[in-house]
Amino acid sequence: MIGWFRSFFVVIIMLASLISFAQDDSKKEEAKKHFELGKAYYKQSEYKKAIEEFQKAYSYYPHSVILYNIAQAYEKEGNIPMALRYFKEYLRASPNAEDKNIILIAIQNLEKKLQEKGIQQVGIYSTPPDAEVAINGNIVGKTPFVIELSPGKYTLSLTKKGYIPIDKEFVVSPDKSLELDFTLNEINVEETKKTPVEIRRDVAQEEPKKLEVKPDITRETVLRSVKEEKSEGKRLWTYIMGGAGILTVGTGVVLGIMATSAESNLKSDKNITRSQEDAQRLADKAQNYAMLANIFYGAGAACLVSATVLFFTESKKEKKDKPQGAGILYFNDMVFFSYNKRF
């Protein structure tokens, strides 16, 4: 029984891993489509559409390179605050980027353009995020939060439920943007220790509690309850293995469809314009999906066969009560099974 239990969880873990792999691969492909579309709009100087596609790509696959492209598109569009914001987001995501010095120069140029308008950018970040931000007593948003302010002195308040509030003053320079990072500390609520006199006073003020009469729980009652619970769960492993078989075969069908789709894509007329590398990548993908489909078909068939065998072999509910010694063994078996279930 323990072996079947472990085999079932091995199948489930394999299934979850492969499904996660397929989902990640699908998200990357979707992000690539939007990214390529954004590049096309960028070349056509349609920067607003390019930004929309880049942001969609980032929602599927949040990579720092996409932030860089969003910043460039905003700069071309003439939106200086947003360009500055995304260039800084790019450096926060990739602090050791190879083009860091170039990005810093671009940031300085954008800061000069904001200076000409008499404002400067302030970014406010917190760990954990979603802290409420108030500037000069006015609530303006939640972290991470970016705003443009006139040069001068301001008061900042950060509040989040369960954390100690932060109050701080900051100064906005006319020629340089500002980033403020905070770490919020949790509130530790400790009960005040009472003196012996206070404890005696509290005990004296308490109303006497009524005695509760609990039913007599005998050993025979426990054994009878255990027998009833176990009899209700007959054919449990038949259902588990049957369900795992159906789920695994279904996954195999999905992977088979994905393999067929990749193979059809490879054989389509569009393949003429593809490079050898792209064609090989599609061929490898079709082969991998086909191999995974075969693995799941085999695992699902094994689970279904096992469910069929268990259907005829699992014990039925006994009509007569077992002897006292068997009842103890039955009780111990139940405890042992519960331990493995928790594990």
C-alpha positions in Angstrom: 0.0 0.0 0.0 2.9 2.4 0.8 4.4 1.6 -2.5 1.3 2.6 -4.4 1.0 5.8 -2.3 4.6 6.8 -3.2 4.1 5.9 -6.9 1.0 8.1 -7.0 2.9 11.1 -5.7 5.8 10.6 -8.1 3.4 10.6 -11.0 1.7 13.8 -9.7 5.1 15.6 -9.2 6.2 14.6 -12.7 2.9 15.9 -14.1 3.1 19.2 -12.2 6.8 19.8 -13.4 6.0 19.0 -17.0 2.9 21.2 -17.1 4.9 24.0 -15.5 7.6 23.6 -18.1 5.0 23.7 -20.9 3.4 26.8 -19.4 6.7 28.7 -19.1 7.6 27.8 -22.6 4.2 29.0 -23.9 4.6 32.3 -22.0 8.0 33.0 -23.4 6.7 32.4 -27.0 3.8 34.8 -26.3 6.2 37.4 -24.9 8.4 37.0 -28.0 5.5 37.7 -30.3 4.5 40.9 -28.6 8.2 42.0 -28.3 8.8 41.5 -32.0 5.5 43.4 -32.8 6.7 46.2 -30.5 10.0 46.4 -32.4 8.1 46.6 -35.7 6.0 49.5 -34.4 9.1 51.2 -33.0 10.8 51.1 -36.4 7.6 52.7 -37.9 7.8 55.5 -35.3 4.5 54.3 -33.8 5.8 54.6 -30.3 2.5 54.4 -28.4 1.7 51.1 -30.0 5.3 49.9 -29.5 5.0 50.7 -25.7 1.7 48.7 -25.5 3.3 45.6 -27.1 6.4 45.9 -25.0 4.3 46.1 -21.8 2.3 43.0 -22.9 5.6 41.1 -23.5 6.8 42.1 -20.0 3.5 40.8 -18.4 4.2 37.4 -20.0 8.0 37.3 -19.3 9.3 40.1 -17.1 12.9 40.6 -18.4 14.9 43.7 -17.9 15.7 44.1 -21.6 12.0 44.8 -22.2 12.1 47.7 -19.6 15.0 49.2 -21.6 12.9 49.1 -24.8 10.0 50.7 -23.0 12.2 53.5 -21.8 13.6 54.1 -25.3 10.0 54.2 -26.8 8.9 56.7 -24.1 12.0 58.9 -24.8 11.2 58.9 -28.6 7.6 59.8 -27.8 8.8 62.7 -25.7 7.4 61.5 -22.4 10.5 62.4 -20.3 9.1 61.4 -16.8 8.2 57.9 -18.0 11.4 57.4 -19.9 13.4 58.3 -16.8 11.3 56.0 -14.7 11.8 53.0 -17.0 15.5 53.6 -17.4 15.8 53.5 -13.6 13.6 50.4 -13.4 16.0 48.8 -15.9 19.0 49.5 -13.7 17.1 48.3 -10.6 16.4 45.0 -12.4 19.9 44.8 -13.8 22.3 46.7 -11.4 25.4 45.2 -13.1 24.3 45.7 -16.7 27.1 46.1 -19.2 25.6 49.3 -20.6 25.1 50.8 -17.1 27.4 53.8 -17.9 25.5 54.6 -21.1 22.1 54.4 -19.2 23.5 56.7 -16.5 24.3 59.3 -19.1 20.8 59.0 -20.6 19.4 59.5 -17.1 21.4 62.7 -16.6 20.1 64.1 -19.9 16.5 63.3 -18.9 17.1 65.0 -15.5 18.3 68.1 -17.2 15.1 68.2 -19.3 13.0 67.9 -16.2 15.1 70.7 -14.5 14.2 73.0 -17.4 10.5 72.4 -16.6 11.2 73.2 -12.9 10.5 69.7 -11.6 12.4 66.6 -10.6 11.5 62.9 -10.2 11.2 61.1 -6.9 10.9 57.3 -6.7 9.6 55.8 -3.4 10.1 52.0 -2.7 9.5 49.8 0.3 10.1 46.2 1.4 7.4 44.8 1.5 5.7 46.8 -1.2 2.1 48.3 -1.2 2.8 50.7 1.7 0.5 53.8 1.6 2.5 56.9 0.6 1.6 60.4 2.0 3.5 63.5 1.0 3.0 66.6 3.2 0.0 64.8 4.7 -1.7 64.0 1.4 -2.1 60.3 0.4 -0.8 60.0 -3.1 -0.5 56.2 -3.8 1.2 53.0 -2.8 4.8 51.8 -3.1 6.5 51.4 -5.5 5.5 55.0 -6.3 7.1 57.6 -8.7 6.1 61.3 -8.8 7.5 64.6 -10.1 7.8 67.4 -7.6 9.2 71.0 -7.5 12.5 71.4 -5.8 12.2 71.9 -2.1 11.7 70.2 1.3 8.9 67.6 1.9 7.6 65.3 4.6 7.0 61.6 3.8 4.8 59.1 5.6 4.7 55.3 4.9 2.1 53.2 6.5 1.1 49.5 6.2 -1.1 47.4 8.4 1.0 45.2 10.7 4.2 47.4 10.3 5.7 50.3 12.1 5.0 53.6 10.3 7.9 55.6 8.8 8.0 59.4 8.9 10.9 61.1 7.1 11.8 64.5 5.6 13.5 64.6 2.1 14.8 67.4 -0.1 14.2 67.4 -3.9 17.2 68.8 -5.7 16.6 70.9 -8.9 19.1 69.0 -11.0 19.0 65.4 -9.9 16.3 62.8 -9.4 15.8 61.0 -6.1 15.2 57.4 -5.1 14.1 56.5 -1.5 14.2 52.9 -0.3 12.7 51.8 3.0 12.4 48.5 4.9 9.3 48.3 7.0 9.6 46.5 10.4 6.7 44.3 11.6 5.0 45.3 14.9 5.7 42.8 17.7 2.8 42.7 20.0 3.8 41.4 23.4 1.5 41.0 26.3 2.5 43.0 29.4 3.5 40.7 32.2 1.2 40.9 35.2 2.4 41.0 38.8 1.3 38.2 41.2 -1.2 40.7 42.8 -2.8 41.4 39.4 -3.1 37.7 38.7 -4.8 37.0 42.0 -7.2 39.9 41.4 -8.1 38.7 37.9 -8.7 35.2 39.2 -11.0 36.5 42.0 -13.0 38.5 39.5 -13.6 35.6 37.2 -17.0 34.0 37.4 -17.1 30.3 38.4 -17.3 28.1 35.3 -19.9 25.5 35.0 -18.8 21.9 34.9 -19.3 20.3 31.6 -20.2 16.6 31.5 -18.4 14.9 28.7 -19.6 11.6 27.3 -17.8 8.5 28.4 -15.4 7.5 25.6 -14.5 3.8 26.0 -11.9 1.8 24.1 -14.7 -0.1 22.3 -16.2 3.2 21.1 -12.9 4.3 19.6 -12.4 1.0 17.8 -16.0 1.0 16.5 -15.5 4.5 15.1 -12.3 3.6 13.4 -13.9 0.6 11.8 -16.7 2.7 10.5 -14.4 5.3 9.1 -12.3 2.7 7.3 -15.2 0.9 5.9 -16.5 4.2 4.4 -13.2 4.6 2.5 -13.2 1.2 0.7 -11.8 1.3 -2.8 -10.0 4.5 -2.0 -6.9 3.5 -3.9 -9.0 2.4 -6.9 -10.4 5.9 -7.1 -6.9 7.5 -6.6 -5.2 5.4 -9.2 -8.1 5.7 -11.6 -8.1 9.5 -11.3 -4.3 9.7 -11.7 -4.6 7.5 -14.8 -7.2 9.7 -16.4 -5.3 12.9 -15.5 -2.0 11.5 -16.9 -3.6 10.2 -20.1 -5.2 13.6 -20.6 -1.9 15.3 -20.2 -0.5 12.9 -22.8 -3.3 13.9 -25.2 -2.5 17.6 -24.7 1.2 17.0 -25.3 0.4 14.9 -28.4 -1.7 17.8 -29.8 1.2 20.2 -29.1 3.6 17.8 -30.9 1.2 17.6 -33.9 0.9 21.4 -34.0 4.6 21.9 -33.9 5.1 19.3 -36.7 2.4 21.0 -38.8 4.1 24.3 -38.3 7.4 22.8 -39.4 5.9 21.4 -42.5 3.9 24.5 -43.5 4.7 26.7 -46.4 6.0 29.4 -44.0 8.9 27.1 -43.2 10.5 28.2 -46.5 11.4 31.6 -45.0 12.7 30.2 -41.8 16.4 29.8 -41.0 17.9 26.3 -40.5 18.2 27.1 -36.8 14.5 28.0 -36.4 13.5 24.9 -38.4 15.7 22.7 -36.1 14.2 24.3 -33.0 10.7 23.5 -34.2 11.7 19.9 -35.0 13.3 19.5 -31.6 10.1 20.9 -29.9 7.9 18.5 -31.8 10.1 15.6 -30.9 10.2 16.5 -27.2 6.4 16.9 -27.0 6.0 13.6 -28.8 8.4 11.9 -26.3 6.6 13.4 -23.3 3.2 12.4 -24.7 4.4 8.7 -25.0 5.7 8.8 -21.4 2.4 10.1 -20.1 0.4 7.6 -22.2 2.5 4.8 -20.6 2.2 6.2 -17.1 -1.6 6.7 -17.5 -2.1 3.2 -18.8 -0.2 1.8 -15.9 -2.3 3.7 -13.4 -5.5 2.6 -15.1 -4.4 -1.1 -15.1 -3.5 -0.7 -11.4 -6.9 0.8 -10.7 -8.6 -2.2 -12.4 -6.6 -4.6 -10.4 -7.3 -2.7 -7.1 -11.1 -2.7 -8.0 -11.2 -6.5 -7.7 -8.7 -6.9 -4.9 -9.5 -4.2 -2.3 -11.3 -5.6 0.7 -15.0 -5.1 1.2 -16.6 -4.0 4.4 -16.7 -6.7 6.9 -20.1 -7.6 8.1 -19.0 -9.0 11.5 -16.9 -7.2 14.1 -13.3 -8.3 14.4 -12.0 -9.9 17.7 -10.5 -7.6 20.2 -6.9 -8.3 19.1 -7.7 -7.6 15.5 -9.4 -4.4 16.5 -6.1 -3.2 18.1 -4.2 -4.1 14.9 -6.9 -2.3 12.8 -6.5 0.8 14.9 -2.7 0.7 14.6 -3.0 0.3 10.8 -5.2 3.4 10.6 -2.7 5.5 12.6 0.1 4.3 10.4 -1.8 5.1 7.2 -2.6 8.6 8.6 1.0 9.3 9.2 2.0 8.5 5.6 -0.9 10.6 4.3 0.4 13.7 6.2 3.9 13.0 4.8 
